[in-house]
Amino acid sequence: MQRVMNEGLLRFVIGGALVSAFAVLGDIFKPKSFAGLFGATPSLALASLVLTIIEKGTTYSSVEARSMIAGAIAFFAYACCVSYALMRYRIRVAMTASLFILLLFGVSLSLWAACLR
């Protein structure tokens, strides 16, 4: 029980420090909409990687890091396609996002099959 509490505290401290650091970066850059982008995802990913390295070692963590990179690439493709379709064709958001989620899965699975096995 004590180990679980210590790990939770460590996650809290590392995550909080990284979220704060990325929030400062978001505050520095323009436009201010970058603050949300820099605020959560990168810092939580880094905190998770640090804790994974501590608990399971660098070999396991390298696979996790590659998986995060593949997910980021897939999400970038998804976000670009959804943004383009919404601006260009003015179609419904729910339909567009639902349709392009297949792209997200396709890119993710393709990267996994090509690189991560």
Secondary structure, DSSP 4 states (H G I P E B T S, - for coil): -HHHHHHHHHHHHHHHHHHHHHHHHHHHSSSTTHHHHHHSHHHHHHHHHHHHHHHH-HHHHHHHHHHHHHHHHHHHHHHHHHHHHHHHH---HHHHHHHHHHHHHHHHHHHIIIII-
